[in-house]
């Protein structure tokens, strides 16, 4: 197999891979609404009020056939928001709704929507109808009073801020009932952390024992992702997994796409696990207390807006084992909520398996060490662009011998081009005789036309694994390189890298043999640099940087090997 054919193989595999992911996007797409689209929210502007069917998102207590509605919300009309408690730390700005004591807004202050525009941070949790994504928690009881995630809490004040010299903030909310049951829900924020500790302190001041369950859940609508035109096709966000995920020590990391919620619902007990909603770069996860054997479940339902529109909502929940609180006693249920970026190097310190939310799919076993190596190179250089270049150099060094075999085979084939062309002219359209003559030529000159195939096949998994590392690494999000490239996750604004990549591809085809190649294949090789230059014009600069450097080093290696073979032949002839 000649070098152009190797190049064509990997190019076609890459395009085929993108087409396969696009096919999944088109034919496994979740219906966004059932009765019209919800109104879009702009910069947190209010949207049409949304109502949820009574009990649709409230779990049943153990032994109860139906959800027990909160005494504070006797009917479905009570879906309105309460007051907002705003909490600001060095990395988070969070809004807690006093109706339910739910985290309904979370801004990630270190991750602006646009580079360096920290006045407009990434909003992960969002209470608007169009971007609805909230973290809820509550209590349910089969026979007694219990504040679910719709109950009305009271707050001591409406704003908290992490003061200089302080490392934590505690935000308490209170609820009580005439039966003597009182609940204090406390959120604890820590400096530099995306983890929010939560306590639900249940005090029984009545005369009979209270029994029930604690639960935590994440629910959302699917995020809106631009998939229109060429820019939409190259939008890396569309290729990242979006949906629910959970972890258990037995089954490890599991995930569920939105369109599979009705077909494959989750309903099983899990101890020492967690439940999450994932999207590109960011996620939210509830992490129950260690050793607690919770019931994990998923469900979907339809929420209606006052303007007549309706949207599917998707929910993943963890529900604690039965809790019993004797008269005069207090019980504390504890859990943690993570709301933040997929920082692979720190997530497993929060909970086992949490780093698996950085989803590399089938290439995980190769991609994880590549990501680790890329992170170490960044520590060395302080620049993700230079880290990518050094990573390519290391990969090239590791595969040097394989690549050398491939390029030597190509160089020898190039030397045989005139004789192969002569055979082609001699036998014309008689393909059988021409192939037999070429095989004799290969045997006589001790050339193996398949010698360049194995090295390429070995490198293909590494190629795709690195593609996913660059695609999924939040550390590279909006990272600057040099000069005109100030965002490695955005396209090259002046198309310099795509043009350089095209020139490298053209030079590579000029150095490699084309005799014996099918005319159609030869034409494809000529137009491939143009096609890839246009395609890469819309790809993130970090990916194009990798392809360009990788291709440039391959071209240099091929040129050196070709010159060595030429020099050796001249020396032998002399």
Phi, psi and omega in degrees: 000126183280165182297320177300322179291324174300313180298317179296323180298310183291326177296315180292323176297319180295314178296318178298323179295316177296321179294323178296317178294325178292323178298318177298322179296318185283321188257353174245023186288140178279132174299124185290323182216168176248346180207056181098160184270144177291153180293143182282147176259138180241117177051042176079010180296149181295146178244178180300136180303141182244135177246145180248134177308140185306122177078001185297327183242020176252127182285163174274143174287160179302127180084002180257137182279340183215156179300139175269113184295146178297140177299340180275350182226078187288346181214173185291345182287347185274052178260003182290156179282156172266208176282157179254133172255118184262126180239128181236124173244192179284343182236346184229147164235115189239143172244126178252126180274127180292340172280101180098341185063044184257149174274109189249346176220135175217113176260131179266100193294336181271001184233086181290155176295320176241150183308128175068003179267072186288352175289342180232082183283166175295127177259113180271301174273141190207131181267358180290157183295319185289325183245026189307121179200107186226159176247118186242157176205159180180189179232147175227148180222141181289331183227341184253181179284143180202135179275107176279193185281009175246358182290154181269116176261164173245146182243148179288324175205167188257006179208136177226143179218139180289115184279156175301133180087353178254144182252349182220156171228135173249129181241103181266142172234148185232147176215143177212160181226155182298340180287349180105359178274126178232139181233133175243113180260121186239129174254134180240121179252142181237149180299134176071011186241142174263008178265130176248115176281140179229136174237136171245103183267112184259116179250127180255102179259010180270191184258354180234156180294145177254138176226147180179199180221148170262148178216157173222143182210152172244132175221149186199170166259155178299141179292152177276122181238131180288116179239018184269140174066192182293320179297321177293324179295324181267003178292110186295339180297329184289338182269350179277147181293136175231123180159197181269153177210155177209167183223140171221147179303330183279309186263355181061213187280126177232152179218158184218116177290156183301323182287353179258000183302316181284330184278322185229063183294144176274134176198088184202154176279139180219132174251145178057043178241195176203160180232137188218163166240124186251151169208180183298125176076331190227163176196167172232144183212138170266131181238102179296168180298146181299135180086350181280128182266093184267158171266120180260138181208160175230156175199165176225150179206176182248128176255137184251139176261160182295337181275007177096349179281163180215150182219144174287136173241146184236138190225138169234137191224148166240133182234130186289163170296169181303138178247137177233130181236115182288159177303132180084358182257166177229138178233140180244122173261131183238145176203167177234146178241122174259129178225102183176199185278163177273073179274095191300328185288342185242347189293322181292343175286339179275314179202144179303135176079000184291335178292344179289351174295340170281095195267106176264005178064222184291347183261013185304317185298331177266322186292324182298311176295330176295319178296317179300315181296319179299320179295321178293321179293327177293322176299325181286319186262332184074011182215125184292331177295313178293328177296320177297317180297315179295324178296318177298318179299318180293317179296319178299320179294319180296325182258019185302311183296320178296315180295323179298318177301317180296313183288327176296319177298318180295322180294319178295320178297324180295324178294332181273359185306311181301318181290324177293322178293323178295319178296321180296319179289326181292316186264352174057238184271002179279086186296324182296311180294323180295318179295320178296318179295321179293322178297320177296320179296317179300315181296318181295318182270001179057050178245130177256109183294345180264002184297332181273357185280313183300313178305320180293318181296324179293324184277343184301314177302322178294320178303310182288325179297316179293324175304316181287327176298313179292332181286321191260347187285109179294337179299332180273353183300120178061020180285133179280156176247260177219160172053239187282346181264101180251007178206105183289345179262004175246158179299153174300117186295334181247009174059025181292312181296316177300321179293316177300319179297320178296319178296321178296319179295318179297315179297324179295317180293330179289332181273350186250153184287148177232358180296140181082356180282142177301138182305319179296318178297320179297320178295320179298321179297328180286323183270347183301318178301322179292316181300314182290327177296318178293316181296315183288345177298339182251002180270156177303141184299329179298319178293316181294325176300315178300311182298320182292313179295317179299315180293321179295318178294321177297320178296317179297316179297317180296320180295318180296315181295319179298318179295321179297318179294318178299317180296321179296320179292322179293321179294321179293322181291327180287000000 
